[in-house]
Amino acid sequence: MRQLELPVRTWGGRRRGAGRKPGAGRRTPPHRPRVPHDPRCPVHVTLRARSGLPSLRSELVFPAILRAFRASSRDRFRLLHFSVQSDHLHLVVEADATTRFAPGVQGLAIRVARAINRVLRRGGPVWEGRYHSHELRTPREVRNALVYVLQNFRKHLRGVSGIDPRSSARWFHGWRRIVAAPLAAAPVVAARTWLARNGWRRHGPLDLKEAPRSP
């Protein structure tokens, strides 16, 4: 009698080209281990909304985001600056400990997402993938990030001038000329890190005519 040979199965394990193909459009940050947070450094954080949602700058959505911002700062995690664009948020935050940064950002993202879903009377995810973060390690980096965040509307809206009413620019005290702050309670808190409080000022106050560039 002759022994029959069974065919060898080839599925299973890693294969080149296998897995879900990336969708069209902007790619979300890859799932790599994040660098541990340095409490001495403020961080520029970006949250991008899923497609299909109304503009985050709308009269309905923006006030809900603002209320969520006011409740997001804690003793060891603080929201310093922000701008709300039609489909994404730019934030500058700081945390007093390595272990407080990620929970602080995640808590803020959840709080804002719930506020958006509440006013839109919807359920489900709001953010597209993971947040992007960039640690600001020098006075120059912090100043560039401040211009990028507070003046970000100049990237997306043509012919705008002055300050963005959908940002924390009204409560910012680092403009070259005085800008009257609104009577409403500030949705941001004062910085405690040297870089975000005083270090960036080495390179001069911000001008309302400055345009954003990569932080």
Rosetta constraint file for C-alpha pairs under 8 A:
AtomPair CA 14 CA 18 HARMONIC 7.29 0.50
AtomPair CA 22 CA 27 HARMONIC 7.83 0.50
AtomPair CA 23 CA 27 HARMONIC 7.98 0.50
AtomPair CA 28 CA 128 HARMONIC 7.16 0.50
AtomPair CA 28 CA 129 HARMONIC 5.65 0.50
AtomPair CA 28 CA 130 HARMONIC 6.56 0.50
AtomPair CA 29 CA 129 HARMONIC 7.34 0.50
AtomPair CA 29 CA 130 HARMONIC 6.18 0.50
AtomPair CA 29 CA 131 HARMONIC 7.18 0.50
AtomPair CA 29 CA 132 HARMONIC 6.20 0.50
AtomPair CA 36 CA 98 HARMONIC 6.24 0.50
AtomPair CA 37 CA 41 HARMONIC 7.96 0.50
AtomPair CA 37 CA 97 HARMONIC 7.59 0.50
AtomPair CA 37 CA 98 HARMONIC 4.82 0.50
AtomPair CA 37 CA 99 HARMONIC 7.73 0.50
AtomPair CA 37 CA 101 HARMONIC 6.65 0.50
AtomPair CA 37 CA 135 HARMONIC 7.77 0.50
AtomPair CA 38 CA 97 HARMONIC 7.49 0.50
AtomPair CA 38 CA 98 HARMONIC 6.14 0.50
AtomPair CA 39 CA 94 HARMONIC 7.11 0.50
AtomPair CA 39 CA 95 HARMONIC 5.74 0.50
AtomPair CA 39 CA 96 HARMONIC 5.06 0.50
AtomPair CA 39 CA 97 HARMONIC 5.32 0.50
AtomPair CA 39 CA 98 HARMONIC 6.14 0.50
AtomPair CA 39 CA 193 HARMONIC 7.89 0.50
AtomPair CA 40 CA 96 HARMONIC 7.75 0.50
AtomPair CA 40 CA 193 HARMONIC 5.80 0.50
AtomPair CA 40 CA 194 HARMONIC 7.46 0.50
AtomPair CA 40 CA 195 HARMONIC 7.61 0.50
AtomPair CA 41 CA 94 HARMONIC 6.92 0.50
AtomPair CA 41 CA 135 HARMONIC 6.36 0.50
AtomPair CA 41 CA 136 HARMONIC 5.72 0.50
AtomPair CA 41 CA 137 HARMONIC 5.71 0.50
AtomPair CA 41 CA 193 HARMONIC 6.72 0.50
AtomPair CA 41 CA 195 HARMONIC 6.72 0.50
AtomPair CA 41 CA 196 HARMONIC 7.80 0.50
AtomPair CA 42 CA 92 HARMONIC 6.65 0.50
AtomPair CA 42 CA 93 HARMONIC 5.69 0.50
AtomPair CA 42 CA 94 HARMONIC 4.62 0.50
AtomPair CA 42 CA 95 HARMONIC 7.59 0.50
AtomPair CA 42 CA 135 HARMONIC 6.25 0.50
AtomPair CA 42 CA 136 HARMONIC 5.63 0.50
AtomPair CA 42 CA 137 HARMONIC 7.69 0.50
AtomPair CA 42 CA 142 HARMONIC 7.69 0.50
AtomPair CA 42 CA 193 HARMONIC 7.09 0.50
AtomPair CA 42 CA 195 HARMONIC 7.26 0.50
AtomPair CA 42 CA 196 HARMONIC 6.36 0.50
AtomPair CA 43 CA 92 HARMONIC 5.52 0.50
AtomPair CA 43 CA 93 HARMONIC 5.37 0.50
AtomPair CA 43 CA 94 HARMONIC 6.10 0.50
AtomPair CA 43 CA 133 HARMONIC 6.48 0.50
AtomPair CA 43 CA 134 HARMONIC 5.58 0.50
AtomPair CA 43 CA 135 HARMONIC 4.40 0.50
AtomPair CA 43 CA 136 HARMONIC 5.57 0.50
AtomPair CA 44 CA 90 HARMONIC 7.14 0.50
AtomPair CA 44 CA 91 HARMONIC 5.71 0.50
AtomPair CA 44 CA 92 HARMONIC 4.62 0.50
AtomPair CA 44 CA 93 HARMONIC 6.66 0.50
AtomPair CA 44 CA 133 HARMONIC 5.62 0.50
AtomPair CA 44 CA 134 HARMONIC 5.12 0.50
AtomPair CA 44 CA 135 HARMONIC 6.33 0.50
AtomPair CA 44 CA 136 HARMONIC 7.06 0.50
AtomPair CA 44 CA 145 HARMONIC 6.93 0.50
AtomPair CA 45 CA 90 HARMONIC 5.91 0.50
AtomPair CA 45 CA 91 HARMONIC 5.03 0.50
AtomPair CA 45 CA 92 HARMONIC 6.16 0.50
AtomPair CA 45 CA 93 HARMONIC 7.38 0.50
AtomPair CA 45 CA 131 HARMONIC 6.77 0.50
AtomPair CA 45 CA 132 HARMONIC 5.60 0.50
AtomPair CA 45 CA 133 HARMONIC 4.41 0.50
AtomPair CA 45 CA 134 HARMONIC 6.49 0.50
AtomPair CA 46 CA 88 HARMONIC 7.04 0.50
AtomPair CA 46 CA 89 HARMONIC 5.62 0.50
AtomPair CA 46 CA 90 HARMONIC 4.77 0.50
AtomPair CA 46 CA 91 HARMONIC 6.31 0.50
AtomPair CA 46 CA 131 HARMONIC 5.75 0.50
AtomPair CA 46 CA 132 HARMONIC 5.12 0.50
AtomPair CA 46 CA 133 HARMONIC 6.45 0.50
AtomPair CA 47 CA 88 HARMONIC 5.54 0.50
AtomPair CA 47 CA 89 HARMONIC 5.15 0.50
AtomPair CA 47 CA 90 HARMONIC 6.76 0.50
AtomPair CA 47 CA 109 HARMONIC 7.79 0.50
AtomPair CA 47 CA 127 HARMONIC 6.71 0.50
AtomPair CA 47 CA 128 HARMONIC 7.74 0.50
AtomPair CA 47 CA 130 HARMONIC 7.59 0.50
AtomPair CA 47 CA 131 HARMONIC 5.04 0.50
AtomPair CA 47 CA 132 HARMONIC 6.74 0.50
AtomPair CA 48 CA 87 HARMONIC 6.12 0.50
AtomPair CA 48 CA 88 HARMONIC 4.23 0.50
AtomPair CA 48 CA 89 HARMONIC 6.47 0.50
AtomPair CA 48 CA 127 HARMONIC 5.64 0.50
AtomPair CA 48 CA 128 HARMONIC 5.58 0.50
AtomPair CA 48 CA 129 HARMONIC 7.82 0.50
AtomPair CA 48 CA 131 HARMONIC 7.36 0.50
AtomPair CA 49 CA 53 HARMONIC 7.50 0.50
AtomPair CA 49 CA 87 HARMONIC 5.22 0.50
AtomPair CA 49 CA 88 HARMONIC 5.52 0.50
AtomPair CA 49 CA 126 HARMONIC 5.66 0.50
AtomPair CA 49 CA 127 HARMONIC 4.35 0.50
AtomPair CA 49 CA 128 HARMONIC 5.33 0.50
AtomPair CA 50 CA 87 HARMONIC 7.60 0.50
AtomPair CA 50 CA 125 HARMONIC 7.80 0.50
AtomPair CA 50 CA 126 HARMONIC 5.73 0.50
AtomPair CA 50 CA 127 HARMONIC 5.37 0.50
AtomPair CA 50 CA 128 HARMONIC 4.84 0.50
AtomPair CA 51 CA 87 HARMONIC 7.82 0.50
AtomPair CA 53 CA 87 HARMONIC 7.92 0.50
AtomPair CA 54 CA 58 HARMONIC 7.35 0.50
AtomPair CA 54 CA 61 HARMONIC 7.91 0.50
AtomPair CA 54 CA 86 HARMONIC 7.84 0.50
AtomPair CA 55 CA 61 HARMONIC 7.47 0.50
AtomPair CA 55 CA 85 HARMONIC 7.69 0.50
AtomPair CA 55 CA 86 HARMONIC 4.42 0.50
AtomPair CA 55 CA 87 HARMONIC 6.11 0.50
AtomPair CA 56 CA 61 HARMONIC 5.52 0.50
AtomPair CA 56 CA 62 HARMONIC 5.73 0.50
AtomPair CA 56 CA 84 HARMONIC 6.61 0.50
AtomPair CA 56 CA 85 HARMONIC 6.31 0.50
AtomPair CA 56 CA 86 HARMONIC 4.84 0.50
AtomPair CA 56 CA 87 HARMONIC 6.01 0.50
AtomPair CA 56 CA 88 HARMONIC 7.46 0.50
AtomPair CA 57 CA 61 HARMONIC 6.53 0.50
AtomPair CA 57 CA 62 HARMONIC 5.15 0.50
AtomPair CA 57 CA 84 HARMONIC 6.26 0.50
AtomPair CA 57 CA 85 HARMONIC 6.02 0.50
AtomPair CA 57 CA 86 HARMONIC 5.43 0.50
AtomPair CA 57 CA 166 HARMONIC 6.60 0.50
AtomPair CA 58 CA 62 HARMONIC 5.71 0.50
AtomPair CA 58 CA 86 HARMONIC 7.97 0.50
AtomPair CA 59 CA 63 HARMONIC 6.93 0.50
AtomPair CA 60 CA 64 HARMONIC 7.40 0.50
AtomPair CA 60 CA 119 HARMONIC 7.16 0.50
AtomPair CA 61 CA 65 HARMONIC 6.47 0.50
AtomPair CA 61 CA 116 HARMONIC 6.16 0.50
AtomPair CA 61 CA 119 HARMONIC 6.81 0.50
AtomPair CA 61 CA 120 HARMONIC 7.73 0.50
AtomPair CA 62 CA 66 HARMONIC 6.20 0.50
AtomPair CA 62 CA 84 HARMONIC 7.77 0.50
AtomPair CA 62 CA 166 HARMONIC 7.50 0.50
AtomPair CA 63 CA 67 HARMONIC 6.29 0.50
AtomPair CA 64 CA 68 HARMONIC 6.35 0.50
AtomPair CA 64 CA 112 HARMONIC 7.76 0.50
AtomPair CA 64 CA 115 HARMONIC 5.60 0.50
AtomPair CA 64 CA 116 HARMONIC 6.39 0.50
AtomPair CA 64 CA 119 HARMONIC 7.16 0.50
AtomPair CA 65 CA 69 HARMONIC 6.18 0.50
AtomPair CA 65 CA 112 HARMONIC 5.66 0.50
AtomPair CA 65 CA 115 HARMONIC 6.42 0.50
AtomPair CA 65 CA 116 HARMONIC 6.79 0.50
AtomPair CA 66 CA 70 HARMONIC 6.39 0.50
AtomPair CA 66 CA 187 HARMONIC 6.55 0.50
AtomPair CA 67 CA 71 HARMONIC 6.75 0.50
AtomPair CA 67 CA 187 HARMONIC 7.42 0.50
AtomPair CA 68 CA 72 HARMONIC 6.29 0.50
AtomPair CA 68 CA 108 HARMONIC 7.72 0.50
AtomPair CA 68 CA 111 HARMONIC 5.98 0.50
AtomPair CA 68 CA 112 HARMONIC 5.37 0.50
AtomPair CA 68 CA 115 HARMONIC 6.58 0.50
AtomPair CA 69 CA 73 HARMONIC 7.49 0.50
AtomPair CA 69 CA 79 HARMONIC 7.56 0.50
AtomPair CA 69 CA 108 HARMONIC 7.41 0.50
AtomPair CA 69 CA 112 HARMONIC 7.26 0.50
AtomPair CA 69 CA 187 HARMONIC 5.57 0.50
AtomPair CA 69 CA 188 HARMONIC 7.19 0.50
AtomPair CA 70 CA 186 HARMONIC 7.24 0.50
AtomPair CA 70 CA 187 HARMONIC 4.17 0.50
AtomPair CA 70 CA 188 HARMONIC 6.58 0.50
AtomPair CA 71 CA 187 HARMONIC 7.84 0.50
AtomPair CA 72 CA 78 HARMONIC 7.42 0.50
AtomPair CA 72 CA 79 HARMONIC 7.05 0.50
AtomPair CA 72 CA 107 HARMONIC 7.47 0.50
AtomPair CA 72 CA 108 HARMONIC 5.46 0.50
AtomPair CA 72 CA 111 HARMONIC 7.45 0.50
AtomPair CA 73 CA 77 HARMONIC 5.68 0.50
AtomPair CA 73 CA 78 HARMONIC 4.44 0.50
AtomPair CA 73 CA 79 HARMONIC 5.64 0.50
AtomPair CA 73 CA 188 HARMONIC 7.58 0.50
AtomPair CA 73 CA 189 HARMONIC 7.38 0.50
AtomPair CA 74 CA 78 HARMONIC 5.99 0.50
AtomPair CA 76 CA 95 HARMONIC 5.47 0.50
AtomPair CA 76 CA 96 HARMONIC 5.05 0.50
AtomPair CA 76 CA 97 HARMONIC 7.24 0.50
AtomPair CA 76 CA 100 HARMONIC 6.79 0.50
AtomPair CA 77 CA 93 HARMONIC 7.36 0.50
AtomPair CA 77 CA 94 HARMONIC 5.88 0.50
AtomPair CA 77 CA 95 HARMONIC 4.35 0.50
AtomPair CA 77 CA 96 HARMONIC 6.55 0.50
AtomPair CA 77 CA 100 HARMONIC 6.62 0.50
AtomPair CA 77 CA 101 HARMONIC 6.78 0.50
AtomPair CA 77 CA 104 HARMONIC 5.83 0.50
AtomPair CA 78 CA 93 HARMONIC 5.56 0.50
AtomPair CA 78 CA 94 HARMONIC 5.43 0.50
AtomPair CA 78 CA 95 HARMONIC 6.37 0.50
AtomPair CA 78 CA 188 HARMONIC 7.65 0.50
AtomPair CA 78 CA 189 HARMONIC 6.55 0.50
AtomPair CA 78 CA 191 HARMONIC 7.64 0.50
AtomPair CA 79 CA 91 HARMONIC 7.21 0.50
AtomPair CA 79 CA 92 HARMONIC 6.32 0.50
AtomPair CA 79 CA 93 HARMONIC 4.61 0.50
AtomPair CA 79 CA 94 HARMONIC 6.87 0.50
AtomPair CA 79 CA 188 HARMONIC 5.41 0.50
AtomPair CA 79 CA 189 HARMONIC 6.24 0.50
AtomPair CA 80 CA 91 HARMONIC 7.55 0.50
AtomPair CA 80 CA 92 HARMONIC 5.51 0.50
AtomPair CA 80 CA 93 HARMONIC 5.38 0.50
AtomPair CA 80 CA 94 HARMONIC 7.45 0.50
AtomPair CA 80 CA 188 HARMONIC 5.15 0.50
AtomPair CA 80 CA 189 HARMONIC 5.47 0.50
AtomPair CA 80 CA 190 HARMONIC 6.32 0.50
AtomPair CA 80 CA 191 HARMONIC 6.22 0.50
AtomPair CA 81 CA 91 HARMONIC 5.72 0.50
AtomPair CA 81 CA 92 HARMONIC 5.04 0.50
AtomPair CA 81 CA 93 HARMONIC 7.13 0.50
AtomPair CA 81 CA 146 HARMONIC 7.83 0.50
AtomPair CA 81 CA 149 HARMONIC 7.53 0.50
AtomPair CA 81 CA 150 HARMONIC 7.50 0.50
AtomPair CA 81 CA 167 HARMONIC 7.69 0.50
AtomPair CA 81 CA 168 HARMONIC 5.62 0.50
AtomPair CA 81 CA 169 HARMONIC 7.80 0.50
AtomPair CA 81 CA 188 HARMONIC 6.30 0.50
AtomPair CA 82 CA 89 HARMONIC 7.15 0.50
AtomPair CA 82 CA 90 HARMONIC 5.46 0.50
AtomPair CA 82 CA 91 HARMONIC 4.35 0.50
AtomPair CA 82 CA 92 HARMONIC 6.29 0.50
AtomPair CA 82 CA 149 HARMONIC 6.31 0.50
AtomPair CA 82 CA 150 HARMONIC 6.76 0.50
AtomPair CA 82 CA 167 HARMONIC 5.46 0.50
AtomPair CA 82 CA 168 HARMONIC 5.47 0.50
AtomPair CA 83 CA 89 HARMONIC 5.93 0.50
AtomPair CA 83 CA 90 HARMONIC 5.26 0.50
AtomPair CA 83 CA 91 HARMONIC 6.68 0.50
AtomPair CA 83 CA 149 HARMONIC 5.83 0.50
AtomPair CA 83 CA 150 HARMONIC 5.97 0.50
AtomPair CA 83 CA 152 HARMONIC 7.07 0.50
AtomPair CA 83 CA 164 HARMONIC 7.90 0.50
AtomPair CA 83 CA 166 HARMONIC 6.01 0.50
AtomPair CA 83 CA 167 HARMONIC 3.99 0.50
AtomPair CA 83 CA 168 HARMONIC 6.47 0.50
AtomPair CA 84 CA 88 HARMONIC 6.41 0.50
AtomPair CA 84 CA 89 HARMONIC 4.79 0.50
AtomPair CA 84 CA 90 HARMONIC 6.59 0.50
AtomPair CA 84 CA 166 HARMONIC 5.59 0.50
AtomPair CA 84 CA 167 HARMONIC 6.00 0.50
AtomPair CA 85 CA 89 HARMONIC 5.99 0.50
AtomPair CA 85 CA 90 HARMONIC 8.00 0.50
AtomPair CA 85 CA 152 HARMONIC 7.94 0.50
AtomPair CA 85 CA 153 HARMONIC 6.95 0.50
AtomPair CA 85 CA 166 HARMONIC 7.58 0.50
AtomPair CA 90 CA 149 HARMONIC 5.83 0.50
AtomPair CA 91 CA 149 HARMONIC 6.99 0.50
AtomPair CA 92 CA 146 HARMONIC 7.94 0.50
AtomPair CA 92 CA 149 HARMONIC 7.82 0.50
AtomPair CA 94 CA 101 HARMONIC 7.22 0.50
AtomPair CA 94 CA 191 HARMONIC 7.65 0.50
AtomPair CA 94 CA 193 HARMONIC 7.59 0.50
AtomPair CA 95 CA 100 HARMONIC 5.89 0.50
AtomPair CA 95 CA 101 HARMONIC 5.22 0.50
AtomPair CA 95 CA 104 HARMONIC 7.72 0.50
AtomPair CA 96 CA 100 HARMONIC 6.85 0.50
AtomPair CA 96 CA 101 HARMONIC 7.86 0.50
AtomPair CA 97 CA 101 HARMONIC 6.91 0.50
AtomPair CA 99 CA 103 HARMONIC 7.49 0.50
AtomPair CA 100 CA 104 HARMONIC 5.89 0.50
AtomPair CA 101 CA 105 HARMONIC 6.28 0.50
AtomPair CA 102 CA 106 HARMONIC 6.07 0.50
AtomPair CA 103 CA 107 HARMONIC 5.85 0.50
AtomPair CA 104 CA 108 HARMONIC 6.17 0.50
AtomPair CA 105 CA 109 HARMONIC 6.12 0.50
AtomPair CA 106 CA 110 HARMONIC 6.14 0.50
AtomPair CA 107 CA 111 HARMONIC 6.10 0.50
AtomPair CA 108 CA 112 HARMONIC 6.16 0.50
AtomPair CA 109 CA 113 HARMONIC 6.04 0.50
AtomPair CA 110 CA 114 HARMONIC 6.13 0.50
AtomPair CA 111 CA 115 HARMONIC 6.31 0.50
AtomPair CA 112 CA 116 HARMONIC 6.22 0.50
AtomPair CA 113 CA 117 HARMONIC 6.16 0.50
AtomPair CA 113 CA 125 HARMONIC 7.54 0.50
AtomPair CA 113 CA 126 HARMONIC 5.67 0.50
AtomPair CA 113 CA 127 HARMONIC 7.52 0.50
AtomPair CA 114 CA 118 HARMONIC 5.99 0.50
AtomPair CA 115 CA 119 HARMONIC 6.50 0.50
AtomPair CA 116 CA 120 HARMONIC 6.18 0.50
AtomPair CA 116 CA 126 HARMONIC 7.93 0.50
AtomPair CA 117 CA 121 HARMONIC 5.64 0.50
AtomPair CA 117 CA 122 HARMONIC 5.03 0.50
AtomPair CA 117 CA 123 HARMONIC 5.86 0.50
AtomPair CA 117 CA 124 HARMONIC 7.85 0.50
AtomPair CA 117 CA 126 HARMONIC 7.75 0.50
AtomPair CA 118 CA 122 HARMONIC 6.72 0.50
AtomPair CA 136 CA 141 HARMONIC 5.53 0.50
AtomPair CA 136 CA 142 HARMONIC 5.59 0.50
AtomPair CA 136 CA 145 HARMONIC 7.93 0.50
AtomPair CA 137 CA 141 HARMONIC 6.54 0.50
AtomPair CA 137 CA 142 HARMONIC 7.39 0.50
AtomPair CA 137 CA 195 HARMONIC 7.80 0.50
AtomPair CA 138 CA 142 HARMONIC 6.36 0.50
AtomPair CA 138 CA 195 HARMONIC 6.99 0.50
AtomPair CA 138 CA 199 HARMONIC 7.92 0.50
AtomPair CA 138 CA 200 HARMONIC 7.75 0.50
AtomPair CA 139 CA 143 HARMONIC 6.26 0.50
AtomPair CA 139 CA 195 HARMONIC 5.82 0.50
AtomPair CA 139 CA 196 HARMONIC 7.93 0.50
AtomPair CA 139 CA 199 HARMONIC 5.09 0.50
AtomPair CA 139 CA 200 HARMONIC 4.07 0.50
AtomPair CA 139 CA 201 HARMONIC 7.45 0.50
AtomPair CA 139 CA 202 HARMONIC 7.06 0.50
AtomPair CA 139 CA 203 HARMONIC 7.51 0.50
AtomPair CA 140 CA 144 HARMONIC 6.15 0.50
AtomPair CA 140 CA 200 HARMONIC 6.08 0.50
AtomPair CA 140 CA 203 HARMONIC 6.81 0.50
AtomPair CA 141 CA 145 HARMONIC 6.12 0.50
AtomPair CA 141 CA 200 HARMONIC 7.89 0.50
AtomPair CA 141 CA 215 HARMONIC 5.84 0.50
AtomPair CA 142 CA 146 HARMONIC 6.20 0.50
AtomPair CA 142 CA 195 HARMONIC 6.97 0.50
AtomPair CA 142 CA 196 HARMONIC 6.65 0.50
AtomPair CA 142 CA 200 HARMONIC 5.77 0.50
AtomPair CA 142 CA 215 HARMONIC 7.46 0.50
AtomPair CA 143 CA 147 HARMONIC 6.43 0.50
AtomPair CA 143 CA 200 HARMONIC 5.20 0.50
AtomPair CA 143 CA 201 HARMONIC 7.54 0.50
AtomPair CA 143 CA 203 HARMONIC 7.44 0.50
AtomPair CA 144 CA 148 HARMONIC 6.11 0.50
AtomPair CA 144 CA 212 HARMONIC 7.53 0.50
AtomPair CA 144 CA 213 HARMONIC 6.97 0.50
AtomPair CA 144 CA 214 HARMONIC 7.26 0.50
AtomPair CA 144 CA 215 HARMONIC 4.93 0.50
AtomPair CA 145 CA 149 HARMONIC 6.00 0.50
AtomPair CA 145 CA 214 HARMONIC 7.48 0.50
AtomPair CA 145 CA 215 HARMONIC 4.54 0.50
AtomPair CA 146 CA 150 HARMONIC 5.85 0.50
AtomPair CA 146 CA 151 HARMONIC 7.94 0.50
AtomPair CA 147 CA 151 HARMONIC 5.45 0.50
AtomPair CA 147 CA 152 HARMONIC 7.46 0.50
AtomPair CA 147 CA 206 HARMONIC 7.07 0.50
AtomPair CA 147 CA 210 HARMONIC 7.02 0.50
AtomPair CA 147 CA 211 HARMONIC 6.97 0.50
AtomPair CA 147 CA 212 HARMONIC 5.41 0.50
AtomPair CA 147 CA 213 HARMONIC 7.62 0.50
AtomPair CA 148 CA 152 HARMONIC 5.34 0.50
AtomPair CA 148 CA 211 HARMONIC 7.39 0.50
AtomPair CA 148 CA 212 HARMONIC 4.16 0.50
AtomPair CA 148 CA 213 HARMONIC 5.82 0.50
AtomPair CA 148 CA 214 HARMONIC 6.90 0.50
AtomPair CA 148 CA 215 HARMONIC 6.55 0.50
AtomPair CA 149 CA 212 HARMONIC 7.54 0.50
AtomPair CA 150 CA 163 HARMONIC 7.80 0.50
AtomPair CA 150 CA 164 HARMONIC 7.14 0.50
AtomPair CA 150 CA 167 HARMONIC 6.24 0.50
AtomPair CA 150 CA 168 HARMONIC 6.88 0.50
AtomPair CA 150 CA 169 HARMONIC 5.68 0.50
AtomPair CA 151 CA 155 HARMONIC 7.90 0.50
AtomPair CA 151 CA 163 HARMONIC 7.20 0.50
AtomPair CA 151 CA 164 HARMONIC 6.83 0.50
AtomPair CA 151 CA 208 HARMONIC 7.94 0.50
AtomPair CA 151 CA 210 HARMONIC 7.43 0.50
AtomPair CA 151 CA 211 HARMONIC 6.38 0.50
AtomPair CA 151 CA 212 HARMONIC 5.99 0.50
AtomPair CA 152 CA 156 HARMONIC 7.25 0.50
AtomPair CA 152 CA 211 HARMONIC 7.71 0.50
AtomPair CA 152 CA 212 HARMONIC 6.01 0.50
AtomPair CA 153 CA 157 HARMONIC 5.79 0.50
AtomPair CA 153 CA 160 HARMONIC 7.82 0.50
AtomPair CA 153 CA 164 HARMONIC 6.58 0.50
AtomPair CA 154 CA 158 HARMONIC 6.72 0.50
AtomPair CA 154 CA 159 HARMONIC 7.79 0.50
AtomPair CA 154 CA 160 HARMONIC 6.30 0.50
AtomPair CA 154 CA 161 HARMONIC 7.76 0.50
AtomPair CA 154 CA 211 HARMONIC 6.50 0.50
AtomPair CA 154 CA 212 HARMONIC 7.35 0.50
AtomPair CA 155 CA 211 HARMONIC 7.66 0.50
AtomPair CA 155 CA 212 HARMONIC 7.10 0.50
AtomPair CA 161 CA 208 HARMONIC 7.51 0.50
AtomPair CA 161 CA 209 HARMONIC 7.18 0.50
AtomPair CA 162 CA 208 HARMONIC 5.78 0.50
AtomPair CA 162 CA 209 HARMONIC 7.41 0.50
AtomPair CA 163 CA 169 HARMONIC 6.13 0.50
AtomPair CA 163 CA 170 HARMONIC 7.15 0.50
AtomPair CA 163 CA 208 HARMONIC 6.81 0.50
AtomPair CA 164 CA 168 HARMONIC 7.97 0.50
AtomPair CA 164 CA 169 HARMONIC 6.50 0.50
AtomPair CA 164 CA 170 HARMONIC 7.97 0.50
AtomPair CA 165 CA 169 HARMONIC 7.38 0.50
AtomPair CA 165 CA 170 HARMONIC 7.24 0.50
AtomPair CA 168 CA 172 HARMONIC 6.50 0.50
AtomPair CA 168 CA 187 HARMONIC 7.67 0.50
AtomPair CA 168 CA 188 HARMONIC 7.33 0.50
AtomPair CA 170 CA 179 HARMONIC 6.77 0.50
AtomPair CA 170 CA 180 HARMONIC 7.00 0.50
AtomPair CA 170 CA 181 HARMONIC 5.22 0.50
AtomPair CA 170 CA 182 HARMONIC 6.78 0.50
AtomPair CA 171 CA 181 HARMONIC 5.41 0.50
AtomPair CA 171 CA 182 HARMONIC 7.45 0.50
AtomPair CA 171 CA 186 HARMONIC 6.61 0.50
AtomPair CA 173 CA 178 HARMONIC 7.83 0.50
AtomPair CA 173 CA 179 HARMONIC 7.87 0.50
AtomPair CA 174 CA 201 HARMONIC 7.97 0.50
AtomPair CA 174 CA 205 HARMONIC 5.39 0.50
AtomPair CA 174 CA 206 HARMONIC 6.13 0.50
AtomPair CA 175 CA 179 HARMONIC 7.24 0.50
AtomPair CA 175 CA 205 HARMONIC 5.42 0.50
AtomPair CA 175 CA 206 HARMONIC 4.73 0.50
AtomPair CA 175 CA 207 HARMONIC 5.92 0.50
AtomPair CA 175 CA 208 HARMONIC 7.17 0.50
AtomPair CA 176 CA 205 HARMONIC 5.08 0.50
AtomPair CA 176 CA 206 HARMONIC 5.51 0.50
AtomPair CA 176 CA 207 HARMONIC 5.39 0.50
AtomPair CA 176 CA 208 HARMONIC 7.72 0.50
AtomPair CA 177 CA 207 HARMONIC 7.66 0.50
AtomPair CA 190 CA 197 HARMONIC 7.67 0.50
AtomPair CA 191 CA 196 HARMONIC 5.84 0.50
AtomPair CA 191 CA 197 HARMONIC 5.24 0.50
AtomPair CA 192 CA 196 HARMONIC 7.18 0.50
AtomPair CA 192 CA 197 HARMONIC 6.21 0.50
AtomPair CA 193 CA 197 HARMONIC 6.00 0.50
AtomPair CA 194 CA 198 HARMONIC 5.56 0.50
AtomPair CA 194 CA 199 HARMONIC 5.65 0.50
AtomPair CA 195 CA 199 HARMONIC 4.18 0.50
AtomPair CA 195 CA 200 HARMONIC 5.89 0.50
AtomPair CA 196 CA 200 HARMONIC 6.42 0.50
AtomPair CA 198 CA 202 HARMONIC 7.65 0.50
AtomPair CA 200 CA 204 HARMONIC 7.62 0.50
AtomPair CA 201 CA 205 HARMONIC 6.12 0.50
AtomPair CA 206 CA 210 HARMONIC 7.30 0.50
